[in-house]
Every structure is written in C-alpha cells, then in structure tokens.
Amino acid sequence: MDYEKKVQHAIKLIQSIPQDGPIELCYSGGKDSDVILELAKMAGVPVVPIYKQTSIDPPGTTRHAMDMGVEIRKPKETFFQLVERKGNPSRFKRFCCEVLKEYKIYDRAIVGIRKSESTKRAARYKEPEMCRVYPKGGKCRQYMPILEWTDEDVERFIKERGIKCAPVYYDGVGQFHVERRLGCIGCPLKSDNGKSDYMKYPKFLKLQIMSYQKYLDKHTTSNWYARIEGKAINAFYYVLFCMTGRKAEKETAKDIFENHKDLIPGLMKDYFGIDFEV
C-alpha cells in the first residue's frame, strides 16, 4: 500500500469507530501520537486526547502535550513512590507500565502502534482493530490507524502537515530525527538498561536510588540484599555496568562489584557527574 492510500485508510478507520460514547486518543507525547491526533482531526471525529503522565517523562514532553491541547492525567502514585513500595522495575517486572500508563479510561481508544517499531509488535498486532482486556478488569476496543506505517511514512506526514513534535526529536540545530523514540527515563527495556538516559538526567537516577534504598530498608532478608550489602547504589552499579557494555568492561565492573564495593560511590559520581550521597 502506498503512502496516500495509507493516509486515506487511516482516516476511514477512524471514521468507522462507533460514536456512541467518548473515544480516547492515547497520547504518549511521541511522534506517532502527534500523527494519530492529526489524523483524527482530518477524519472529523471527536476524540478525547489523554496524556498519562508518568513522573519520569523526558523534559518538555508534558509541555508539548499541553501545547497540543491534550488532557493531562497525573498518576495516583509517582514512579518513585512505586519504587519505594514495590522495588525497581525490570524487563521481567514491568509493574510501572501497568500502574502509570496501561489502564482503561473509555470503551474505545485510538492508539499509535506500528508494526515496524519491533518484531514483537509485528507478531502481536495482526489487524488494525482489537479488543484489549486489562489485568485489573475491563475491556477496550482499540483502533490502530497507522499500524502498517513505516518511519518514512511518519516523517513525510509530519513534514506535509507541519506538525511540531516533542523536543526529544530535534537535535541542536533543530533537525528532526524520525528514528528517535520517546520513552520513560531509565526504562529497563532499553538495550543499555537506561544508562544513556541517566547520563542526560542524573537527578532522576539519584531520586530512583533514594527510593529504592527506602524499599531495601524494609526488605532485608533476600539473597540480593546481602549481595549488594543493603545499598541501592550497589544494585544500580551492577545493573548499569555489569550487565551492559563490552565483555571486558563488564568483567572489570563485576570484579569491582564483588571485591571492591567501597569504590562504587566514587565511580558512580565520576561517571554521572553527580554526588549520590543521601
């Protein structure tokens, strides 16, 4: 399907949604959200664009959502409160997504999912319409008008429609980069476990370490607690340096973790440029 047909197909899909109740437009602040918001306007279908704030959104994202006229929903618990209560999330424990972003609002929703974003999404989403069942109850009919769109389609649409995207998509000279992705700061699903995010925003890392320390202080009986000597900064050092990077770097980091933990606070301070002493 060529570009023009994809645009018309997306508009027709949105127009086919029953309007017997409010329709949520799931707005993440990312480029795909801006595309589906513009498509909904072109389709002439009334929607309720909603941005579910996570408290670890990249700077400028919430402001961008407000500028786009999107409703802001603040979380009942911040991410840092969740860490204090449940510990650190991981690629195997994504409780933060469920609490902060993946909850139902209305019976129908438009989402900006695309197959080309990952092989997992391509395997999971076969049709542009599906019923989603939420873990805590409730069902929602979801519509994915740009499911088959490529990055090239998205970039062309954004330029043709004159859409201003969130700051993360622009470099220092204002050049748009469609390959960039917007996500929570320090997301453990990223290939480097969020290390590059923490380099940009070290204060978020410090807040997360402080929150995790409060969790550890209440959970002192695990083998992991003993291994990190009850110190959250040791846990973060292991995840960020012993689990990512080149083999030689990881081996050196593991040696420090196992035999020279007293060096870790200084190494973290030097690497991220911030004092992690609480």
N, C-alpha and C positions, 0 to 999 in steps of 0.2 A: 504494500500500500504506500503510495507516495505521500509527501508532506501535506498537500492541500486536502487530500482525502482523509488523512488522519485528523486534521483540524475539524472538518465537517462531521466526521464520525463522532468525535468527542462532543461536539455541540449537540448532535442529535441524541446521544446517550444521555446527556444531562437533561435535555428536554423531555426524555421519556420517563423520568423519575416522577412517580405519583406525587402530586402536591396536596395531599390530604392532611398534611402536618408539616412541621418545620423540618428543613433539611440542613444538617450540619455540613459545613465545608471544613474539613480537618486541616487546619493551617499550622504548619510547623515553623514557618518563617523562612523556609528554604525556597530555592528556585522553582521546584515543582509545585509548591503551594501557590506561588505567585502566578504560575501558568494556569492552574485549575480555577483560581479566583477570577482571572481574566476571561477564561472560557465560560464560566457561569454568567458573567456579565454579558458576553456576546450571545449566550443562549437565551437571555432574558428571563432566567429562572431565579426567583427569590431564594437566597440561601442565608444561613447564619454562619459566617466565618468565625471560628473559635480557635484561639491560640492557647494551648495548655502550657502554662509557664512551669518550668522545672526547677528554677533557682540555680541551675548550672548552665544556663543558656549563654552562648558566646555574646560578649558585649555588643550592643547595638541591635540585637535580634528583637527584643521586646519593643524597642522604639520603632523599629521597622514595621512590626505588626500593627502598632498603634497608628502609624502614618498611613497604613493601608486600610484603615477603618475596621480592623479586626477586633472582636471582643476578646478580652484577656481574662482567662480563668486562672486564679492563683491556686497553688496546691494547698491541701489541708495540712500537709506536713512538708517542710522543705527537704531537699535531698540530704542535707547534713543532719537533720533530725532523724531521718530514716536510717542513716549510717549509725547514728548513736543508738538506735533501737534494734536494728537488725544486722549490723556489721557491714562490711564492704560488699558491694555487688561484684559479680564476676560474669564471665561469659556463660557460666552454668547456673548462676543465681541472678536473674535479671528482675528482681522484685521492684527495682526503681522504675522501670518502664511501666509495669502494671499499675503502680500507685500514681505515678506522675503524669502519664500520657495515655495509657491504653485503657480508658474507661468510657462507657457509653454515656451519651448525652441525649440523642434523639434516635428514633427508629430507623432513620435513613441518613446516610452520610456519603459525601464525595471525598475521595482520598487520592493523593498524588503518587500512588505506587506505580513504578515502571519495572518491567522485566529486565531491562538492560542494566539495572543497578547491581544485580548479583545473580549468580546461578541459583541460589536458594529461592530468590523471589520468582525467577523464571519457572522453577519447578513447582512452586506453591500456587502461583496465580495463573490459572489457565484461561479464565474468562473475565471480562470486564465488570462482572456483577456477581456478588456472592453474599451469603448470609454469614455473619460473624457471631459466634457465641462467646460471651465474656466469662472469664473464670468465676467471677462473683455473681453471675446471673445476668440475664437479659440478652436480647438478640438485636442485631442491627443489620439492615440491608445496606451493603456498601457498593459504591459505584466507582470504577477506576477508568476515567475517560482517557488518560494518557498511558495506559498500560503498555502499549506497543511502541511508544515514542522512544527515540534514541536521544543521546546528548545533542546531536546535531539538530534534531527537530526542536528540542527545547531552546537551544541557543538562537535558532532562526526565529522562533515565535517571540522570544523575549525582545530581540532587536526590532522585529517588524512592528510589534505592539508598543514599543518604547517603555518597557517595564523596568522600573528601578528595583533591583534586588537588595538583599541584606548586605551589610558591609563585608562579610566574610568572602564574598565572591569577587571582590575587586582588589587589585594589587596597589602598590604605592603610587602608581601613575594613573589609576582609575580604569585599568584594563579589566574587562570582565573575563572570568575563568569558569567556564561551564563545568569543568571536571572537578571543581572543588565541591565538598559536601559539608552540609551544616549538621552538627550533632551536638550532643551534650559534652561539656568539657570533661575530659578524663574518662570517656566511655571505654569500658574494658573490652568491648568488641573490636576496637581498633587494633591494627596489627602490632602497634608498639605499646599496647595496654594504656594508652592515653599519655605517654611520656611527652610527646611533642606539644600536646595541649597544656600540660603543666609547665612546660618551658615558657609558653606565652603568658600563662596566667598562674604564676606560682602561689599567689594568695589563695586560690581555690584549693590547691594541694595542701597548704597549711591548714585551712579550715577542715578539710577532709581528714587529715591526720589527727587533728584535735578531736573531731567527732568520733573517729574510730578508737582513739585512746579511751574515751568515755565508755564505749562498748566493751573494750577489753577489760577495763577495770571491774566490770560486772560479770565477766565470763572468764574465770581464771583457771579452769580445770582441764582445758583441752591440751592436746599434744602441741598444737600450733602455738598456743600461748607460751608454753615452755620453750619452744624452739626460738621464738622471737624475743624471749626474755621479758614478755609482757609489754613490749614497746611497739607502738604503732609505726613509728618511723622505720623500725627494722623490717616490718612487714611490707611497707611500701618500697623500701630499697630492694627487697627480694623480688617483688613483682615487676618493678620497673627496670631492674638491671640484671637480675639473674635469669629472667625469663624472656628477655628480648635482646636483640643485638647480635653481633658476630660471636662465633663459638669461643674464641679466645677471651673476648671481653666478658662473656657470661661465666667462664671458668674462673677468671680473676675475681669477679663480683661474688661468686659463690664462696671462694676462699675467704674473702673478707667477711662475708656473712657468717660463715661457720667458725672462723677463728679470730676475727678482729672487729667485732661488733662495735667496739669503742670508737672506731674510725668513721662509722656510718653518719652520725650527725654532721661532721665536718665535710664529708664527701657530698652529702645532700645539699649543704649550704653552698659549697663551691659550684655545684652543677646547676642548681636552680636559682642561685643568686639571692637567697632569702634565708633568714635565720629561723630555724624550725623549733627553737627552744620555746616552750609554752610558759 
